[in-house]
Amino acid sequence: MATASLKRRLALPVTALALAAGTTIALATSSSAAPSATAALPSTWYASAPYLMPEDNSPPDVSAVMDATGQKAFQLAFILAPDGGGCSPTWGGTSPISSDSTIPSVISTIRGKGGDVSVSVGGYGGTKLGQTCGTVAATAAAYQQVVDKYGLHAIDFDLEEPEYENTAAIANELGAAQTLQRDNPGLYVSVTIPGTSAGTGWFGTQLLDQAHSIGFTPNNFSIMPFDGGFSGASAQVAALEAFHGLLTSHMGWDSTTAYQHEGVSMMNGRTDAAEYFYQSDFQTVLDYATSHGLARYTYWSVNRDRQCNPPNNNGQLSGACSSVPQSDWDFTKYTAKFAGVAVPPPPPTSSTPTTTPSTTPSTSPSTTPTGGSCTAAAWSSTTAYNGGAVVSYNGHAWTAKWWTQGDVPGANSQNVWQDDGVCGPSTTPPPGTCTLPVWSASTAYSGGAVVQYGSPAHKWTAKWWTQGDTPGSNSQNVWTDGGVC
């Protein structure tokens, strides 16, 4: 693992950054995080949340990022122990969560647009709470303050230097993660560690052994396949395959379970070690992640997801731009794609109390549609649906905007189901005749958007955010063909 001082916590003054002309630098301005008013997103969004530093590295306008990409969740970085010592959570070691005013306003903006956040603890450098709190219970209590302060549904343990090589500190961190998982049912817990060509290094395997010894199963173990002599996506995929083998041998999982608890956290553009990762590399890793059922796909960082001026930044590393040619937010669009197509694994059961939900939600008197005459399969509370799936319920056709299970069409807070209206002969136009809006290359469509395209006209549903992708003839298959209308 490279030890470059810029990695993961890179914080440069704005005057030292070379940004492309026209790049907007803005912080959110809402006043409250309003945790009690926010419902959890589907877990695939927390699994896709890219890292964002709201207080360093020329923070971007997160509202503009969401509008441009469709990304709903972000990984806010980083919670550390106070620089002067102690066992209380701070942002970056300097700003106590009790008095910090920037983070709540950013969270409020994201949640106000239908999104949510995960908070990352640790990162590269700085002093970690696992090092200063002394015990598992004290470390967990410090992190519980963060969960309570922001009403979190997700938290990430980014375990790197210097605690990565500290056995006692890692035991405190993993024990705290297990405690949070147990005491906050449904909390999404990710563990992020350095990556090597062998998957992870000796300290990484020791970390897996520690987790296994205490019976801790997070939602995923993610490696960071960069800053370790990597050359393009092929090297990253090879590292992920090697890490998959480590998960089977050190956690005792079968192959499928290992993939279901494996994740990847990349770095866009130029890395600390002068590796370069481009949009095509992100696509290759995305294809691997989705085809193998990986649990998480994210990257460092949204602050860097814009072009420098000049584009290569004179071969230098920046915390506020990527040092490769790109349009703003190119790399964040890949995390949004992952959230739209990934199928979440079963939730961890080793340390989380298990409950058996009713297979028929109380708001649903029947899974058989009434009224109208629908040809789509009837919605079922026990079926897992991917984005773009079409069902019938209570006489209406419904299209899933993203992965869902158990969410009643028309009666869920996230509005995962788009109501396509009453179905039946009386409201269905003749074959080849569409009343839907015609697809336009210049229009930005969110996941779940429905258009007509082709001759005869077909109905097409967007799986995730898209612009300029022609229905039926794009390599990502962002559009689901609903047949002739």
N, C-alpha and C positions, 0 to 999 in steps of 0.2 A: 504493500500500500504506500503510495507516494506521501511524502510529508510536507508538500508545498504549503506555505503559510496561507495562501489564498483559498485553499480548498474549503468549500462548504460554508465558511463564515466570512467570506471575502466582503469587506466593507470599505469602500473607497469614497472620498468626498466627491460630490457632484462635479466640482470644478476639474477633477482629474479624469473624468470620463469623456470618451469620444463617442457621442451618439449621433445617429443619422439625423439629418435635418428634418424637423417636423415631428419628432418623437415627443409624445406628451408625457410629462412627469407629474403625477398627481397622487395624493393620498385620498382615501375615502373620507367623507366629512360627516357621516351620520354620527349620532351621539351615543348610541347604546347598542350593546351586543344582543340584548333581549333574548337570553338563552331559554327562558321558560316558554317563549312563543314559537319555538322552532321545532318542527318534526324532523326525524332522521330521514336522510335520503336513502335510497337503495345502496347496499354496501359497495356495489361496483363504483360508485362515485368516490367514496373514500379511498378505494383501491387505486383510483386514477388521479388522485389529487396531486398536482405538481407543487413543488416547493416554492414558497413566496416569502421574501423578507420584507415586511411592511415598514420597517424602521431603518433599513440600510440599503445600500446599492441602488440608489435612485429608484424608489418603488414606482411601479407602473400604476396607471389608473385601472384598478381591478374591475370596475364596472365595464370599461371599454373592452377589456380582455374577455369578459364573459359574453358580451354582445357579439364580439367578432368570432368567437370560437365555439360557443355552446358549452364551455366547461362550467361545471356547477360547484365543484369542491376544490379547496386549496389547502396545502400543507403549510401552516404558518411556522416559521423558524426564527430562533430556537430558544427553548427554556433552559436556563443554566442556573447554577448556584451563584450567589453574589460574588463579585470579584474580590471583595474583602473577606470572604469566608462566611459560613453559615449554612443553614438548611431551610432556606426560604426561596421560592421560585421567582426568578427574574427573567426578563427578556434580555438576552445577550449578556447577562451578568451585571447589568447596570440599571435596569428599569424594573422595580418591583411590580408584580402583577396587581397589587393593591392600589397603586397610584398611577400606573401607565394609562394614558388616555388615547394613544394612537390605535392600539390593537382593537379595543371595543368598537371604535368607529368603523374600522375595516370589516370586522365581523358583521356589524349591522348592515353595511352596504351589501355584502355577499348574501346574507340571509334575506335581505329585503328584495333581492332579485331571484329568490327561490333556491339559493345554493346553501352551502354549509362549509364548515372548516374542520380540519384536523389540526392538532398542535403537535409539533415535533420537539422532542426533548433531546438535548445532547448536541450532536453535530461534531465537526472537526475542531479541536482546540477548545480553550476555555475550561472552566472547572465544572464538573457535572455533580448533580445532587447525589448520585450514587457514591461519589468520592467523599462528600462532606457530611452526609446525614448519619452515617455510622451503622444503621441497621435497616433491614428490609421495611419494618413498620414505619420508621421515621421517613424513609425515602418515599414510601407509598403515600404517607400523609401529606407530604409536600406536593406530590403530583395530584392528589385528590383535590387540593386547593385549586389547581388549574382546571380540572374537570368541572368543579362546582362553579368557579368564577365565570366560565364561558359556556356552561351548559353543553359540554362536549358530548358528541356521539362517537368520536374517533380520536385516537392518540397514537403517535409514532415514537418509538424508541430508536433513535439514531445513535448507535453505539460505536464510537470511533475513538481515536486518540484524544487525550491520553489514558482514559479509563479502560480502553479496549484491552490493554495488557495487564490490567489490575483485577485480579481474580475476585477480591472482596467487593470491589465496586460493581463489577458485572453481576455478581450474586445479588447485590442490593437492587440493581436495576431490573433484573429478570424477576426477582421476587416481588418487587413493586408492581411490575407489569401484570404479574399473575394476580396480585391482590386487587388491582383496579379492575381486572377482568371479572373477578369473583364478586366484587362489591358493586359493580355497575353493569348489571345484565344487559347484553346487547352492545356494549362498548366495543367498537372496532379497534383492535390492537395490532399494529404492525411493528416488526423489529427489522431494522435496516443495518447492515454490516458491510465492511469492505469486501470487494470482490477481487479474485485473482484468476489466473488461467486455470487453476485447479478447483475453481468454484469459490473458495475462500481459503484463508491461510490457517496456520496452526491455532491462533487465538480464536478464529472463527469457529473451528471445530470444537474447541474447548467450550465456547459459548453454547453451541448446540448440545454438547454433553451435559452442561449445567441445566439447560432448559429441560432436557429429557429426564434428568435425575429428580427434578422437583415436580414433574408431571405437567409442565406448562406448554400449552399449544396455542400460540397466537394465531390470528387470522392468516398471517404470512410471515415468513422469513425472506427478506429481500436482500439481494447483493447489489453492490455498486460496481459494475464492470467498466471502470475507467480508472485512470491514474495508476495503472498497473501494467503498462506495456501493451495495451490493446490496440489493435489496428482494424478499425471498422466493425461492422455488425457481425461478421462471421466469427470474429474472436469473442464477441459478447455472447453470441448464441452458444459457442463451444463452452464458455464459462458457465452459462446457465445449465447446460446439460451436465457438466461436471458437478455443479452444486446440487442438481437433482439427485445424483448418486450419493452425495454426502447426506442429504436429507433422509434417504432410505437407510443408509448404514448407521447414522448417528441418532436419528429419531425413531428408527424401527418402523417406518411407514412403507406401505406398498407403493408401487410406482405412481398409481393414480392419485393416492392421497398426498404423495410428495409434490406432484405438480399442483394440486389444489391448494397447497400451502406455500408455494414458491412465488417470489416476486422479483421484479427488476426495477432499479432506480438508476437512470442514466444521467449523463451530463451532455448538454447540447453545445455544439460548436467546439471551440478550442478548450481543452482541459488544462488543469494545472501542469500536467506532464507533457504538454504540447501534442496530445493526441487530437484528432479531429473527427467529429461525428456530425454527419449531415442529415438532412431530411430523409434521404433514402435509407440511411442506417436505422433511423427511428421506425421507418416502415417495415424493414426486415425483422427487427425485434418485435414489432407489434404483431406481425404475421406469426412469428414463433409463439408469442405469448397466447394469442387467441387459439391457435391450432393445438396447443398443448394444455390448454385450460389453466394457465397461470392465474394466480390470485391477485396480482398487483402489477401495475405498469405505470411508472411515474418518472420524473426527472428533476434535476437541479439546473436551472431554476427559471421561473417566470420572469424574474428581473432581467435575465440574460436573453430573453426570447425576442430580440429585435436586432437589427443590423447596426454595426458600428460604422463610424465614418472616419477613415475609409473602411470598407466592408471587412478587411482582414485585420483591422486595428493595428496595422504595422507589425503583425506577428505577435502582439501582446495579448495577455489575458485580461479580461474585464469582468467585473461583477454586474455590469449593467447592459451588456450587449454580448453577442455570441462569437464575434470574430470570424464569422462565415457569412457568405451571401444568403439573405433570406428576406422574406416579408415579415412584418410584425406578427408575432404570435403563431408562426408556422409550427413550432414544436408543440405548443399547447393543444393544437388541433388533434394531434395524435392521442393525447390522453383522453380527450373527449370521445374520440372514436372507440377507444378501449372500453370506456364506460358504457357505450351504446351496444356493444356486442358481447362483452364478457359475461360468463355465467358464474355467479358466486359459488364457492364451495360450501359444503355444510358448515355451520358455525362450530367453533371450538367447543369441545365437551369436557375436556380433562379437568378444568378448574372452574367452569361456569355452571351454576345450577341450571338444570335442564327443565324445561316446561313443555308440555304438549299442547299446542294451540288447537282450537277447534278447527275442524276441516271445513266448516261452513260458517263464515262470518255472520255475526248476529244481525248485521244490516242487510243480509241477503236471504230472503225467504226461500229462494229457489235458485238453482243454477240452470234451470231451463227457461229460456226466453219466453215471454208471453207477448202476444200481439205481433202483428207483422208476419212476414214469412222470410226467415233468414236462411241463407245457404251456408254461412260460415259456421264452424263448429261452436257449440255452446261453451261459454266461459266456464272454467272449473277452478275452484279455489286451490286444488292440489296440483295443478299443472304449472310448470315454470315456462313463461313465455319470453321470447327474445324481442327486442325492439323491432317493430314492423309487423308483428303477429296480429292477425285479424280474428276476432271472435264475435259471437252474437250473445246479447244479454238483454232481457226484457224488451225484445222486439227491435233493438237497435244493433247496428254493427259498430264495433269498437276496435281501434288500432292502438297497439302498445307503443309508447314513445321510447321505452327502454326496457331492460329486463325487469320482470315482475313476477311475483307469486303471491297469491292470497289477497291482492288488492282488488276490491270490488269495483267494477266499472261504474263510474259516476258517483262513487261514495268513498273516495280515498283522498287524503289531504294533499298528496303530491300530484294529483291529476295525471297519473301515469297513462290512463286510457283516454284517447281522443274519441269523442262521440261523433261517428260518421252519419248519424241520423237513423230514422226509421228505415228498416229494410223490408222489402216485399215488392210484389208486382206493382202496387200503386205508386211507389216512389222511386222505382228503379228505371232509369231511361233505357231505351232499346239498345241492344248490343252495338257498340261502336259509337254511341252518342254519350258524351260526357258533359256534366254540368260543373265539373271541377275546374279550378283555374289551370290555365295552360302553363306548363313548365317554362321558366325563363332562365337563361344562362346568367343573367345579371342579378337575379334575386338570391338572397341568402335565406336558406330554409333551415329551420330547426328540426331536431328529431321528432318524427310523428307527423310532419307536414305531408299533405296529400295533394298530388297534382295529376294532370292528364298529359300524356305524351305519346306520339306515334300515330300510325295510320294502319288499321283502325286504332282509335285511341284506347290506351290502356290506363288503368289507375295505378299510380306509383306512390309508395310511402317511404319517406326518408327515415333511415335508421339512426342517423345522427346529423349534426350540423353539416351543411354542404352548400357550396356555391360553384357553379360552372361544371358540375359533374352531370353528364348527360344520362338520363335514365336508360338502362339497358346496355350502355356501352362505356362503362368506366371500370377500371381495374379493381376498385375497392368494393364494388357492388353496394354502394351506399343506398341505392333505391331498391325497394322490394316491389316486384311486379304483382299487382293484384288482379291481373287478367283484363280482358276486354270489358269495357264498361258501356 
